[in-house]
Amino acid sequence: MRRLALLLAVLVAGCGAPGEDAPEPRQDEAAQKIDVAKAGDVTLLVWDQEVRGGQRRQIERLNDEFQAKYPNVTIKRVAKSFTDLNTTLKLAVSSDDAPDVVQANQGRGVMGTLVKGGLLRPLDEYAEAYGWADRYAPVLLDLNRFSSDGETFGDGDLYGISQMGEIVGLFYNRDKVPEPPRTFAELEEQLAAAKRQGDVPISFGNLDKWPGIHEFQAVQNTFAAPDDIRNFVFGREGATFATPENDEAAAKLQQWAEDGYFTKDFNGVGYDPAYQQFAKGAGPFLIAGTWLLRDLTDLMGGKLGFMLVPPADEERGPQALGGESLPFAVTAKSANPDVAAAYIDFLTDANAADVLVETGNLPAMPASAQPQGAAGEDIFEAWRTLADADGIVPYLDYATPTFYDTITAEVQQLLAGRRTPDEFTGALQEDFEKSSG
């Protein structure tokens, strides 16, 4: 837990943009840890985005175990893609038939907006009752905290807890990458060599738009210092996106697109088809998150490797995009909040941590189970390396309520050659200034 605390302390706190007064989120004063078996017949409606191999397997297994333990509870699961969840969640939790439990993305765009609208239930009393502070480092809980008006991120009431840690890095095909690159220059040499050989250097599908954030930040981490990124995401005084380092990163990513280092017509290719083509041998590299570990292992077996994007030089410390998975939250309109909280506790206890490891995931909680396979070992080692180096940086789309829409659109335009690097950074800075204004 010491290492985990070091890893995630960099993501704590920061103030959002000023907004209108929000209604006070509701919390039943009787919120408590209960004997679920004595709760009567209960149906929990749960919305999640655990749709891929390892994610799907762990949630299905834990749901089955929960219902076996409590036959009086029926879990009605609605599984959605990340994009679908983000676009439909606010309407769903506002309705009279709101789900009981939802995954609400951290940051101001989703969780902050829902908190501001009084649509999520504070969970502090449940956290005390179940001992979540003993399960998580304080900073992990802080990532899912907001002030009741939704303006302060990283402090205030607790609105959810997460299951998994996340790193966005380089998956690679060991048959095509016998010697993983040690520096960014060596990576570029291998990309150029793969292109000459007729391979797809980096498998990439950006039809879903959000993967472009990961592609940009994978390159950005080579140029920008981690504190500069953190300060921007959390809106700290003096923070800006219009920097020479971000211009350089945008120019480099655009150059990669122009040089043909990505999947052909990538803006029209889906995320899943792109990683599946990589698994079939399309080329040496895939920039993606650790949530794909189980899917790729199933497809590639021992050929799969994982590494952090290498730094500009070997003396520079490791740095990577990441954090933790979407937290599970209880909606304000849930008719069964105590059972919902017990369900979330079950998804994140010691047994759940081991289930996550066994199904090819990286748990945010301590686990006794050990990763299986070389790629799993690579990922756990990368997690420890980033912790020791204080090298993880948060997702840029946390920055403002509208930043997700702005950056996903602008990355598409940048990669299509319809934005210059300084126009790209300028557009993102403009979004930031409007939100801060």
Sequence and secondary structure as in RCSB ss.txt:
>XXXX:A:sequence
MRRLALLLAVLVAGCGAPGEDAPEPRQDEAAQKIDVAKAGDVTLLVWDQEVRGGQRRQIERLNDEFQAKYPNVTI
KRVAKSFTDLNTTLKLAVSSDDAPDVVQANQGRGVMGTLVKGGLLRPLDEYAEAYGWADRYAPVLLDLNRFSSDG
ETFGDGDLYGISQMGEIVGLFYNRDKVPEPPRTFAELEEQLAAAKRQGDVPISFGNLDKWPGIHEFQAVQNTFAA
PDDIRNFVFGREGATFATPENDEAAAKLQQWAEDGYFTKDFNGVGYDPAYQQFAKGAGPFLIAGTWLLRDLTDLM
GGKLGFMLVPPADEERGPQALGGESLPFAVTAKSANPDVAAAYIDFLTDANAADVLVETGNLPAMPASAQPQGAA
GEDIFEAWRTLADADGIVPYLDYATPTFYDTITAEVQQLLAGRRTPDEFTGALQEDFEKSSG
>XXXX:A:secstr
 HHHHHHHHTT   B             TT     GGGS SEEEEEEE   SHHHHHHHHHHHHHHHHH TTEEE
EEEE  HHHHHHHHHHHHHSTT  SEEE  SSIIIIIHHHHTT B   HHHHHHHTHHHHS HHHHHTTEE TTS
 BBSSSEE  B  BEEEEEEEEETTT SS  SSHHHHHHHHHHHHHTT  SEE   TTSTHHHHHHHHHHHHHS 
HHHHHHHHTT TT  S  HHHHHHHHHHHHHHHTT B TTGGGS HHHHHHHHHTTS SEEEEEGGGHHHHHHHH
GGGEEEE    SSTTS   EEEEE   EEEBTT S HHHHHHHHHHHTSHHHHHHHHHTT  BSS  SS   SHH
HHHHHHHHHHHHHHT EE  GGGSSTTHHHHHHHHHHHHHTTSS HHHHHHHHHHHHHHHH 
